[in-house]
Amino acid sequence: MFGLATEAALAAFQEGRGLRSDGASDELTWAALVEASWDLGDRHLYVRTPPYIRGDDVAELQRILVQLGFDAGRVDGIFGPATARALGEFQENTGMRPDGVCGYETFDALRRVGTRVADGPSVAEVREQEALRGLTPRLNRKRVALGCFGGLDRLSRTLGRQLRSAGASVAELDQADGSAQAGSANRFGADVYVGIGSAASCAVFFYQVPGFESVGGRRLAGMVCEHLFSLGFDTGEPRGMRLPVLRETRMPAVLCELGPIEDVAGQAGELAIALAVALRDWVEKSPDQPT
């Protein structure tokens, strides 16, 4: 029976996984439950025809690889080509056939060296930080993926115009599915993704999982929170989440949930300017400067 105790346990699981903790067993939560059932070594891991293999075992493999200095990309729990390349490099360095398949021999080698992995930023975090430092410090010519999840179309359109007037190339995305928006942003080759959705109250999210966070996403989320607060919208601190649109984008990404909707609609112009200025500051300020 799905009673109050089960609902509370499910909500706690969702909170721990960086999902919306509403206690409802939706498609996203069910997928997270399945992914959480896999431990590293339970199955062979390899690149297959999409959809790629997903699970906590993949995330653990990625965490070990990036902490060892092999660039598996983001720790997202998705076994794609970058993870396969990093695994092949690890295998080659340990005298194994570099086939990019994580089988029993590779599991054993990972267990041996994984216990000696030191704490510190992963190669993926360092690479993202260096990419931010390498950005031309102007919003002009930056590629911005602007996602709208419904309810705030006027704000999204106004922000798009603001960014274009500043010289940015903007892809406006309106798919209801976060994974679809992430795929479109990746194909666009965006430098940054900003998602906007309506909610009962305000919050700003960036991508974070145990062992990895998006450095650029956190910085941008902090700047967005500051500029929204100046208009009277209290978002609280930026929150690290693993929602699909944050997990599957390959660039720094933030998701802004704004509400109450009547307050947002009444200040759409001011909010668009605030978000555009936050993006400008994110581009123009060095990552080493205080935000």
C-alpha positions in Angstrom: 0.0 0.0 0.0 1.3 3.5 -0.9 0.6 5.2 2.4 2.1 8.2 4.2 5.2 6.4 5.3 6.0 5.4 1.7 5.3 8.9 0.5 7.6 10.4 3.1 10.4 7.8 2.2 9.9 8.6 -1.5 10.1 12.4 -0.9 13.4 11.8 1.1 14.8 9.8 -1.8 13.8 12.6 -4.2 15.5 15.2 -2.0 18.7 13.2 -1.8 18.7 12.7 -5.6 18.3 16.4 -6.4 14.7 16.0 -7.7 11.5 17.7 -6.7 10.6 16.2 -3.4 6.8 15.9 -3.7 6.5 12.3 -2.8 4.9 11.4 -6.2 6.2 8.4 -8.2 6.4 10.1 -11.6 8.4 8.9 -14.6 11.5 10.9 -13.6 11.4 9.5 -10.0 11.0 5.9 -11.3 14.0 6.3 -13.6 16.0 7.6 -10.6 15.0 4.6 -8.5 16.1 2.2 -11.3 19.5 4.1 -11.6 20.0 3.9 -7.9 19.7 0.1 -7.9 23.0 -0.3 -9.8 26.4 -0.6 -8.0 29.7 -0.5 -9.8 30.5 -4.1 -10.8 26.9 -5.3 -11.1 27.0 -5.2 -14.9 29.2 -4.5 -17.9 29.3 -0.9 -18.9 29.9 0.2 -22.5 28.7 2.6 -25.2 25.6 1.4 -26.9 23.2 2.9 -29.4 21.3 5.7 -27.6 19.7 5.7 -25.2 23.0 5.3 -23.3 23.3 3.2 -20.2 22.5 5.2 -17.1 22.9 4.4 -13.4 24.7 5.1 -10.1 27.4 2.5 -11.3 28.2 4.8 -14.2 28.3 7.9 -12.0 30.7 6.0 -9.6 32.9 5.0 -12.6 33.0 8.6 -13.8 33.8 10.0 -10.3 36.8 7.6 -10.1 38.0 8.4 -13.6 37.8 12.2 -13.3 39.5 12.1 -9.9 42.3 10.1 -11.4 42.7 12.8 -14.1 40.9 11.1 -17.0 38.4 13.4 -18.7 35.1 11.5 -18.6 33.2 14.8 -18.8 30.5 15.7 -16.3 29.6 13.2 -13.6 26.1 12.6 -15.0 25.6 8.9 -14.7 25.3 8.5 -18.5 27.8 6.2 -20.2 28.5 8.1 -23.4 31.5 8.5 -25.7 33.5 10.8 -23.4 33.3 8.2 -20.6 34.3 5.4 -23.0 37.3 7.4 -24.1 38.4 8.1 -20.5 37.9 4.5 -19.6 40.0 3.4 -22.6 42.8 5.8 -21.5 42.7 4.3 -18.0 42.8 0.8 -19.3 45.8 1.6 -21.5 47.6 3.2 -18.6 47.1 0.1 -16.5 48.2 -2.4 -19.2 44.8 -3.6 -20.3 43.3 -3.7 -23.7 41.8 -0.2 -24.2 38.3 -1.3 -25.4 36.3 1.2 -23.4 34.3 -1.6 -21.8 34.1 -1.8 -18.1 34.2 -5.5 -17.4 35.4 -7.6 -14.5 39.2 -7.0 -15.0 38.6 -3.3 -15.2 36.3 -3.3 -12.1 39.2 -4.9 -10.2 41.7 -2.3 -11.4 39.3 0.5 -10.5 38.7 -0.9 -7.0 42.5 -1.1 -6.4 43.2 2.5 -7.5 39.9 4.0 -6.6 40.7 3.7 -2.9 43.7 5.9 -3.4 41.9 8.8 -5.1 42.5 12.1 -3.4 39.9 14.7 -2.7 39.9 17.8 -4.8 38.4 19.3 -8.0 37.8 16.8 -10.8 39.3 17.3 -14.3 35.8 18.1 -15.6 35.4 20.9 -13.0 38.9 22.3 -13.8 38.2 22.1 -17.5 34.9 24.0 -17.1 36.7 26.7 -15.0 39.4 27.1 -17.7 36.7 27.4 -20.4 35.0 30.2 -18.4 38.3 32.0 -18.1 38.8 31.7 -21.8 35.4 33.2 -22.7 35.7 36.6 -24.5 34.4 39.0 -21.8 31.5 40.3 -23.8 28.0 39.1 -24.3 28.4 39.9 -28.0 28.4 36.7 -30.1 27.8 34.4 -27.2 25.4 31.6 -27.9 22.6 31.5 -25.4 20.0 28.7 -25.2 16.9 30.2 -23.6 14.3 27.6 -22.5 10.8 28.4 -21.5 8.6 25.8 -19.7 5.3 27.6 -20.2 3.4 30.3 -18.3 6.1 33.0 -18.7 6.3 33.3 -22.5 6.2 37.1 -22.4 9.2 37.2 -20.0 11.1 34.7 -22.2 10.5 36.6 -25.4 11.5 39.9 -23.8 14.7 38.4 -22.5 15.4 37.0 -25.9 15.1 40.5 -27.4 17.3 41.9 -24.7 20.1 39.4 -25.4 19.9 39.8 -29.1 20.1 43.6 -28.8 23.4 42.9 -26.8 24.7 41.0 -29.8 24.1 37.4 -28.5 22.9 34.6 -30.7 19.8 33.1 -29.0 18.0 29.8 -29.5 14.5 30.0 -27.9 13.4 26.5 -26.8 9.9 25.7 -25.7 9.8 21.9 -25.5 7.9 20.7 -22.4 10.5 17.9 -21.8 13.8 18.9 -20.1 15.8 16.3 -22.0 14.5 17.6 -25.3 15.5 21.1 -24.4 19.0 19.9 -23.3 19.4 18.1 -26.6 18.5 21.2 -28.6 20.9 23.4 -26.5 23.7 20.9 -27.1 23.0 20.9 -30.9 23.0 24.7 -30.9 26.4 24.6 -29.3 25.3 27.0 -26.6 27.9 28.7 -24.3 25.2 28.9 -21.6 21.6 27.7 -21.0 19.0 29.6 -19.0 15.6 28.0 -18.4 12.6 29.8 -17.1 9.5 28.3 -15.6 6.5 29.3 -13.4 6.1 28.2 -9.8 4.4 29.2 -6.6 7.6 30.8 -5.4 11.1 31.6 -6.6 14.2 29.3 -6.8 17.3 29.1 -9.0 18.9 25.7 -9.7 22.2 24.5 -11.2 23.7 21.1 -11.8 25.3 19.3 -8.8 25.7 15.7 -7.7 28.0 14.1 -5.1 31.5 14.5 -6.3 30.8 17.1 -9.0 29.1 20.5 -9.6 29.0 22.8 -12.5 31.3 25.7 -11.5 29.9 28.0 -14.2 26.3 27.0 -13.4 26.8 27.8 -9.7 28.3 31.2 -10.5 25.6 32.2 -12.8 22.9 31.0 -10.4 24.4 33.1 -7.7 24.4 36.2 -9.9 20.8 35.5 -11.0 19.7 35.3 -7.4 21.4 38.6 -6.6 19.7 40.4 -9.4 16.3 38.9 -8.7 16.5 39.8 -5.1 17.1 43.5 -6.1 13.6 43.4 -7.6 12.0 41.9 -4.5 12.1 38.2 -5.6 13.6 36.1 -2.8 15.0 32.9 -4.3 17.1 31.9 -1.3 20.4 30.3 -2.0 21.1 28.7 -5.4 20.3 25.0 -5.2 22.2 22.1 -6.8 19.9 19.7 -8.6 20.1 16.9 -11.2 16.9 17.7 -13.1 17.2 16.5 -16.7 17.7 19.9 -18.3 20.6 20.6 -16.0 22.0 17.1 -16.1 22.0 16.6 -19.8 23.2 20.1 -21.0 26.9 20.2 -21.9 27.4 23.8 -20.9 26.8 25.8 -17.7 23.1 25.9 -17.1 20.6 27.4 -14.7 16.9 26.9 -14.2 14.9 29.8 -12.8 11.5 29.1 -11.3 9.6 32.3 -10.7 6.4 33.1 -8.9 3.8 33.9 -7.9 2.9 34.2 -11.6 0.9 37.4 -11.3 3.9 39.2 -9.7 6.2 37.9 -12.4 3.8 38.9 -15.2 3.6 42.4 -13.8 7.4 42.9 -13.8 8.3 40.9 -17.0 10.2 43.8 -18.4 12.2 44.5 -15.3 12.9 40.7 -14.8 14.1 40.4 -18.4 16.6 43.2 -17.8 17.8 41.7 -14.5 18.4 38.3 -16.1 20.2 39.9 -19.1 22.4 41.9 -16.7 23.1 38.7 -14.7 24.2 37.0 -17.9 26.3 40.0 -18.9 28.0 40.1 -15.5 28.6 36.3 -15.7 30.4 36.7 -19.0 32.3 39.9 -18.2 33.5 39.2 -14.7 36.5 36.9 -14.3 35.7 33.6 -12.4 38.4 34.7 -9.9 36.5 37.9 -9.0 34.0 37.8 -6.1 30.4 37.6 -7.3 
